[in-house]
Amino acid sequence: MTPTPSPRSHQEITSQLAVACLGAGIVTSVAVAQGQNPLTALGITLFSAVAAVGVGQIL
């Protein structure tokens, strides 16, 4: 019998999201420094962070 994975805690998901935002924010800050619209960069950062956490939850 295989053990079922335990559900992730809210605190763990929050910390994963914070780390993903920091990583994506570093890259997008370089893009803003080169002239990209800050709102576009913020949208890209949030999307990539949520996608990273979502993939992390699946895997």
RONUKE-457821 format. One record per residue (C-alpha): x, y, z; residue number from 0; residue in one letter. Coordinates in nm, 3 decimals, m for minus. Example, Ala and Ser with C-alpha at 12.3 -4.5 7.8 and 13.67 -1.06 7.14 Angstrom:
BEGIN
x, y, z, seq, type
1.230, m0.450, 0.780, 0, A
1.367, m0.106, 0.714, 1, S
END
This chain:
BEGIN
x, y, z, seq, type
0.000, 0.000, 0.000, 0, M
0.146, 0.336, m0.102, 1, T
0.115, 0.630, 0.135, 2, P
m0.091, 0.922, 0.014, 3, T
0.083, 1.259, 0.009, 4, P
m0.021, 1.494, 0.284, 5, S
m0.177, 1.824, 0.176, 6, P
0.056, 2.123, 0.173, 7, R
0.015, 2.371, 0.453, 8, S
m0.087, 2.729, 0.384, 9, H
0.240, 2.853, 0.533, 10, Q
0.444, 2.631, 0.298, 11, E
0.259, 2.756, m0.010, 12, I
0.305, 3.117, 0.106, 13, T
0.679, 3.070, 0.150, 14, S
0.707, 2.902, m0.191, 15, Q
0.522, 3.194, m0.348, 16, L
0.751, 3.445, m0.176, 17, A
1.065, 3.270, m0.299, 18, V
0.926, 3.243, m0.651, 19, A
0.837, 3.615, m0.652, 20, C
1.187, 3.706, m0.538, 21, L
1.346, 3.499, m0.813, 22, G
1.117, 3.633, m1.083, 23, A
1.149, 3.987, m0.947, 24, G
1.525, 3.987, m0.993, 25, I
1.490, 3.906, m1.362, 26, V
1.209, 4.154, m1.424, 27, T
1.393, 4.432, m1.242, 28, S
1.666, 4.397, m1.504, 29, V
1.399, 4.422, m1.775, 30, A
1.257, 4.740, m1.617, 31, V
1.607, 4.887, m1.601, 32, A
1.630, 4.829, m1.976, 33, Q
1.304, 5.013, m2.041, 34, G
1.016, 4.767, m1.997, 35, Q
0.688, 4.898, m1.857, 36, N
0.685, 4.835, m1.477, 37, P
0.323, 4.717, m1.478, 38, L
0.399, 4.462, m1.749, 39, T
0.701, 4.345, m1.550, 40, A
0.487, 4.311, m1.236, 41, L
0.231, 4.105, m1.425, 42, G
0.502, 3.877, m1.562, 43, I
0.650, 3.838, m1.213, 44, T
0.317, 3.743, m1.055, 45, L
0.225, 3.504, m1.335, 46, F
0.559, 3.325, m1.327, 47, S
0.553, 3.297, m0.946, 48, A
0.203, 3.149, m0.943, 49, V
0.297, 2.912, m1.227, 50, A
0.610, 2.799, m1.041, 51, A
0.416, 2.726, m0.722, 52, V
0.146, 2.546, m0.922, 53, G
0.399, 2.323, m1.094, 54, V
0.570, 2.263, m0.759, 55, G
0.242, 2.147, m0.608, 56, Q
0.178, 1.906, m0.894, 57, I
0.526, 1.757, m0.881, 58, L
END
